[in-house]
Amino acid sequence: MSVISRGIQLSIANPLGFAGLVKALVRGTLTALYCKIAKPRVKIEFPFFMYEIFRVNGPGRVFIGSQCSIYPNIFDGVSIVTLDRESEIRIGRHCSLGGVTIRCRKKIEIGDRVMAGQSLIQDSMFTECQGTSEKAMPQEMLPRPIRIGNNVWIGAQTCILGGTTIGDDSVVSLGTVCFGNVIEEYRLASGNPSLRPVSISRLMRMQDMHR
């Protein structure tokens, strides 16, 4: 749905909702323009909707696709931190993020139409490594890239850590911890740690059997 059609529908059905949309669009536009001027390594495509606080810090590169929204949650808005000049975070289009903290030392990719509640996405076990050379660190503690596919739902109080790949159309349930997991497409991941993601198709068939 385009911004114009979305705005027309809201203005007719819910004037207060339309006012909130306009406010979020103005805040998002000003933030995107500020980043373009003051933080050239942070690129935010228009339109960008900010219903809550959005913070981005660090020397790395951040790209956010068009029509993404920042929503309120238990914790304020969204916080993105890059920990190295070579860090790269890419967030696709039409994503809805609320209460998400992203810390990146190497690379984090988030696809299109991802919806995430209060969660931590972090590609390294430690965020402060001053005075410690990379060679001296244990191999398993080195940063490993994270890839989250399209149409993924990330539940509240989840942790997605280094080396995790989440396939398209998957769901990460409440309180799940993923560390080095490879979750195939259309799977439900749960548990701490998450070990055996379940096929969503299988769950739906089981549900139909018990009706």
N, C-alpha and C positions, 0 to 999 in steps of 0.2 A: 504494500500500500504506500502511495506517495505521501509526502508531507502535506501537500495541499488537500488531497482527498481525506486524509486522516484528520486534518484540522477542520474541514467542513462538517464531517460527521460528528466530531466532538462538539463543535459550536452549536449544532442543532440539538443534539441529545443531552449534552452536559456542558453548559457554559463554564462552570468552575473547572471542569477537566480541560476545557479548551484554554482557559487562562493559565493553568498549570503547564500545559504543553508549550505555550508561547514563552512563558518564563524560562522553562528548561531549555528551549531552543536558543533564546537570547544568551543565557549563561554559557551554554555549550559553544555558541559562535564566538563569544568574547574570549573564552578559554582557548579555542583553536587558533584564533588570531594572535593571542598572546604567545602561544607556543611557537607559531610561525616566525614571530619577530625575535623573541627572547631565547627560545629553545629550538634552534633549527633542526636538531637531530630528532625532535618529536614532531610527527606529522599526523594530523587528525583531519580526516575527510569530512566535508559537510554533507548533510546536516549532522550535528552532534547534540544530543540531548542530555543536559545535566539537571537531574532532579535532586541530586545530593552532591556533596563535596567530592572533587576529583583531584588527586595529587599525583604528580609524576616528577621523579628526581633521579639523578645519576647521570653518568657520562655516556651511556649507551644509546642505541637507536630504538625508537618506539614508533610503530605505525598502527593507527586505528582506522578501520574502514568506515564507510559512510553509514548513517542511520543507526549508530550505536547509542545506547542509553545507559546512564549511570543512575541507579536507584538507591534509596535509603535501605538500611538493614539494621541489625543490632549494632553494628559498628558503622561509622560514617563512611558512606560512599565507597570509593575505590582508591587504593594506593598502589602505585607502580614504582618500583625502584630497580634501576640497572646498576650493577656492581662493578662493571668494567667497561672500558671504552669499546670493546669488541662485543659487548652484550647486545642482543637483538630480540625484541619482542614484537610480534606481529599478531594483531587481532583483526578478525575478518569483519564482514558487514552484518548489520542487523543483530548485533549482540546485545543482550540485556544483562548487566552486571550490577550486583548489589552486595556491598560489604566484602568485596574481594581484595585480597592482598597478593600482589605478584612481585616476587623477587627473582631477578635473573642475572646470572653471571655469564652464561653462554648463549642459549637460544631457547625461546619459548614461542610456539606457534599455536594460535587459537583460531579455529575455523569460523565459518559464517553461521549465523543464527544460533549461537551458543547462549544458553541461559544459566547463570551461576548465582547461587546464594552466597552467604557468608562462608568464605573458604580461603585456603592458602594454596598458592601455586608457586613452587620454589624449586629451582633446578640444582641447587647445591645444598649440602647439609649444613655448611657454615657460611655466614654472611660477612664475617670479619676475619681476615687472614693476614693482617699486617705482620711483616717480619717472618713470614713462613713461605718458603719457596714452594712452587707447585710440585717439584720433584720430591720434596720431603713429605708431602701429604700422602696418606694411604690411597691406593688407586680407587677404592670404592667411595672415597670422599670427594673425588673430583667432580666438577659439574657435568651433568649429562642432560642433553636436550629433552624438552617435553613437547609432545605434539598432541593437540586436542582437535578432533575432526569437526565436521559440520553437524548441526542439529543435535548437539550434545547438551544434556541437562546435568548440572553439577549441583548436588544438594548442599544444604547448610552443614557447617562444621566438618567439612571435608578437607583433606590434605592431599595434594597431588605433587609428588616429589620427583626428583631427577630420574631420567630414564623411562618415564611413563609415556605410553602411546595409547590414546583412546580413539577408537574407530568411530565412524559416522553413526549418527542416530542412536547413540548409547546413553545410558543413564548411570550416574554415580550417586548412590543413595546416601542418605543422612549419615554423617559420622564416619565415612569411609576413608581409609588411608591407602593410597596407591604409591608404591615405591619400586620403580623398575618394572612395572606391569606392562604387558601388552594386551590391551582389551580390544577384541575384535569388534567389527561393526554389529550394531543392533544387539548389544549385550547390556545386562544389568550387573554392575559391580557393587559389592557391598562387603563390609567387614573391616576389621583392623588387626592385621593387614588384609587387603583384598587378595584372595587367592584364586577363586574359581568363578569368574563371571558367568552368569546364566543367560542363555538365549531368551530374549524377550518374546520371540515367537512361541517358544516352548511354554513360557509362563502364561501367555494368552490362551494357548490350547488347553492348558490345565484349568484355567479359569472357566472356559466354556464347558468343560466336562463336568464341573461342579455346579452349574446353573440348574 
